[in-house]
Amino acid sequence: MPIPASSDAPETDYHMPECSADQKETSFRVLYLVNFLAPDLLAVCRRWKELLGNLAILVSVPMEGNRNWRPDHEGLNVVTQRTWTITKSGKHPSGYSDVSFIHIPLDTYQQIRRIRPDVIVSAELGVRSLMASLYRRLNSRCRLVIAVSTSEHIEQSREGALRRFQRRRLLRNADLVTYNGDSCRQYVMKLGVAEGNLYPWIYAADPTKPFHGPLRRIQSDAHYLSLLTVGQLIERKGVLNAAEQLARWCSEHPDAILTWTLVGSGPCETSLKNMPFPPNLKIDFWGNCDADRIRQAYETHECMLFPTLGDEWGLVTDEALASGVAVIGSDKAQSCPALIRDGENGFVYDPLQTDGLANSLNQWFAMSAEQRMQMRIAARESMSSRTYETSSDQIATVCRLLLTRLREEG
């Protein structure tokens, strides 16, 4: 099941192996280990549980401190682990500073022994996956899937010989490895994972956020653009860089009128409010919004700007495209070169090039109102296969494949 890709990006084949067991595997136990359940994962996990019948989830923390999401585990068997969290600041080669959280669950092995899973799906390449790998080695009736979500760009700030060595050994002990995009796939293959042991597990937008109603013209004036950005107002998201580029472009194009709506909050908000902008650029701060308000934002804007300097994926791209909103997106997010077809449902640009965003804006304003609407229609159509159902089907199929192997081994 292919997803749309840009003309110069490899097309990812999302075909999954067929398994003989379509019924719920109620006699088997599947365990998912993850930092926390973000809103996009909730729908996936609920359907995953329906498909398999028996899913337990261990989260390191209910929610990370820099998130405004409320944990909602209704209908799921979720246990919060005893966790030691380290807050780390770092500088990426792209120039941005970022704060990240490293969660070290202290009771992973004990929790796994308590649950006695047949299949473990462990997110990322840290301590929890190391403990899951140890349990797998000591229990021949258990199988391990390591679910990797990263990109080669993100990993530039994390590379080191010892880290690569540890990750190679960890991945070697996994029965299967999943990846969330082509860049992630290339990264784990460089760490020695055989192509035959790799399976896709795509990110899918929280189904409550995209706007699914009929598309309507936002503005008939060809010189006007309602631009939307959704996400934290932090350095990594590239909002300050984007503000400078937008201000420069507007100064050079006084006949154009831009309204830039920012959905989200963060430490860059004060700087943005104090920046001088030309009169034809209006900044509208919406702050943190719930799902209803985010849907309204997608309904009332025709184009989204995603200027990030580094994202392992970037689900707002999925949300916007599914809402019928064209995307001008940074090539530093894995989702943009994977999902955006230049000139068809949006434009991909390099935020580190001074004229990158300007070129995309020039192409947008060169289009007629009808061409803009066709781009928005194409945006929505391009997301038809990227749903939470597809995502949950993929990981359930991976689990069934391993459960089938367990049956065959007796």
Stockholm file with secondary structure:
# STOCKHOLM 1.0

chainA/1-410         MPIPASSDAPETDYHMPECSADQKETSFRVLYLVNFLAPDLLAVCRRWKELLGNLAILVSVPMEGNRNWRPDHEGLNVVTQRTWTITKSGKHPSGYSDVSFIHIPLDTYQQIRRIRPDVIVSAELGVRSLMASLYRRLNSRCRLVIAVSTSEHIEQSREGALRRFQRRRLLRNADLVTYNGDSCRQYVMKLGVAEGNLYPWIYAADPTKPFHGPLRRIQSDAHYLSLLTVGQLIERKGVLNAAEQLARWCSEHPDAILTWTLVGSGPCETSLKNMPFPPNLKIDFWGNCDADRIRQAYETHECMLFPTLGDEWGLVTDEALASGVAVIGSDKAQSCPALIRDGENGFVYDPLQTDGLANSLNQWFAMSAEQRMQMRIAARESMSSRTYETSSDQIATVCRLLLTRLREEG
#=GR chainA/1-410 SS CCCCCCTTSCCCCCCCCCCSCCSCCTTSCEEEEESCCCHHHHHHHHHHHHHHSCEEEEESCSSCTTCCCCCCCTTSEEEECCEEEEEEEEECTTSCEEEEEEEEESSHHHHHHHHCCSEEEEESSSHHHHHHHHHHHHCTTCEEEEEECCCTTGGGGTCCHHHHHHHHHHHHTCSEEEESSHHHHHHHHHTTCCGGGEEECCCCCCTTSSCCSCCCCSCSCTTEEEEEEESCCSGGGTHHHHHHHHHHHHHHCTTCEEEEEEEBCCTHHHHHHHSCCCTTEEEEEEESCCHHHHHHHHHTCSEEEECCSCBSSCHHHHHHHHTTCEEEEETTBTHHHHHCCBTTTEEEECTTSTTHHHHHHHHHHTSCHHHHHHHHHHHHHTTTTCSHHHHHHHHHHHHHHHHHHHHHTC
#=GC SS_cons         CCCCCCTTSCCCCCCCCCCSCCSCCTTSCEEEEESCCCHHHHHHHHHHHHHHSCEEEEESCSSCTTCCCCCCCTTSEEEECCEEEEEEEEECTTSCEEEEEEEEESSHHHHHHHHCCSEEEEESSSHHHHHHHHHHHHCTTCEEEEEECCCTTGGGGTCCHHHHHHHHHHHHTCSEEEESSHHHHHHHHHTTCCGGGEEECCCCCCTTSSCCSCCCCSCSCTTEEEEEEESCCSGGGTHHHHHHHHHHHHHHCTTCEEEEEEEBCCTHHHHHHHSCCCTTEEEEEEESCCHHHHHHHHHTCSEEEECCSCBSSCHHHHHHHHTTCEEEEETTBTHHHHHCCBTTTEEEECTTSTTHHHHHHHHHHTSCHHHHHHHHHHHHHTTTTCSHHHHHHHHHHHHHHHHHHHHHTC
//
